[in-house]
C-alpha cells in the first residue's frame, strides 16, 4: 500500500481542500478522507463503505503528474502512520451532506 496527501488551494466550501488516499499495488484508491473548509470531513472505503466515491482510475506513478501548473493542486506521498492517524480521527458520514439535515 501507498499513501498520499493531495492539497487543493481554493476557497470553495463545497469542495475538499485536503484529500488523504490509500492506494493498492495497482495504485487504485482503496480508502479516502476529505476535509472541507467548512469543517466537514468525509471518509470512504474500507469499513466505511461508499466505494463508488473512490477514484476509479489508478494514480500516476509520478505524483507530480497530478500537479497543476498554477500550483492549485499538488500531491505527495505520506507515511502509513499519518494516513492511519487521519483515518482513525475522521468523522464518518456515510450519507453525505444530506445526513446533516435529518
Secondary structure, DSSP 8 states (H G I E B T S, - for coil): -EEEEEEE----TTSEEEEEEEE-TTS-EEEEEEEETTS-EEEEEGGG--GGGS--S---SSGGGG--TTSSEEEEEE-HHHHHHHHHHS---TTGGGGGG-
